[in-house]
Structures are given as C-alpha cells and as structure tokens.
Amino acid sequence: MHRALPDAGDRLLAVAVDVTDESQVQAAVAAAVERFGRIDVLVNNAGRGLLGAVEEASADEVHSVFDTNVFGLLSVSRAVLPVLRGRRSGRVINISSVGGFAAGAGWGIYAGTKFAVEGISEAMRAELLPLGIFTTVVEPGVFRTDFLDSSSLHDTGRTIEDYAESAGRTRDWARQTSHAQPGDPVKAAAAIVELAQAEQPPLRLQLGADCVARVEAKLASVADELAQWRQLALSTGYDATT
C-alpha cells in the first residue's frame, strides 16, 4: 500500500486487519482516530466468495463467507459509527455486488451474504440519515480483479453431478472469465471516490453495464410476477366487516 502511494506521507496509515477479529478492528479504528482525529468515510470492502450449489456448501464453508462478508462488515461498522455520529457527518459505503440484487446458479451462498448487506445498508440509511450520515450500497458487476481466482473465490469442497448444468456451468464460466472481465477497476475506484464526495449520494449505485442490465431485468421480472399474482396476493387480508 505504501509503495502504491509513495507521496502520501503522514496522510496514509496502513493497518492490517482481520475483520472477523473485533479486537483488531477496534484497534485499527482507534489508531486512525489517534492519527487523523476523525473519520469521514467508511468503505466496507472486505469480502470473499464461495462458488457452488447451495446444497453443495458445507456449514463451515457457509459460516466462513458470512463471517467475512456480513459479520465483518457489522464489526467494522460498530467500531466506526460512534466516530461519525459524534461529528454528525460522514459517509458509509458498503460494497455489495450485482449478486446482492440478482442471484444466479452457483452463487447462492455468496449472494446470500450480499443480500444481507443490501438489507443492512437500507436500514442503516434510514437510521443514520437523520444524523447527517449517508449510507450507500455499491453493486459492482464483473470487474477485472482477482475475485474469480482462488485467492478470493473458493469452490465448495463437494460437487453433486445433478448440478453440473447449473452451478457446474457457473464454475466453468468463472475459470474462463477470470482476469478477462469487462469492468475496469480503476474506473470503479474513481466512481466510488466521486460517490464519497457527492452532496446527496444515492442509496444504491450500480457499477458496470452488465450490472445495469441485470438490475433492469430483475426489476422487470419482479414487476411481471407481481402483476400476474397480484389478485392472490391481495386476497389474503381479513374480509371487511359491515
């Protein structure tokens, strides 16, 4: 990190933190406040992936992904929010995924963590906005990072032949697509910096043309199903009494 920002000097404090260790998180936040006296923006970006059908995932594999992607985010947020509340200002940017809005075969557990991040972020937006703090959840599509290689994305230890044409195809896609993704991570980082400086940031920000297309398709699908099953949905209330 220091090599990437050689001119940062005292403006940079690099601290290694395991977000699943609350004591490390608290120590890192305390070090940041001691150095800079304040925190303006929290970006919850730590995450890992798990690829496989839901049935293929073991309990330990599921817990590991949720520990980082959900409980780690909550741990860091609990440590930083008192600082932001004390100043009645700040930004919280939670990195989700297009998979946090539209799940696909093979991504069920990972998407489950990101759906959780979406719900947590919506509630945080409502809770923190009256205190002058904006929460935004960022939904990146497929960007050319290391996410699809084994340093970040883990396959389930078990495979079931019945899922070869669903989750199995997703495994093949991940191997073929790794380091050839269409999204430019430098542009994504610039977009997040712009978001952090926006006067009225949105609740959600989609990044990448693939993400925009999937969100639009999901919204259209939900609208179609709602219209198709509307009468059954509305029929479940108590009958009006006269």
Order of alpha helices (4+ residues) and beta strands (2+ residues): alpha-beta-beta-alpha-alpha-beta-alpha-beta-beta-alpha-alpha-beta-alpha-alpha
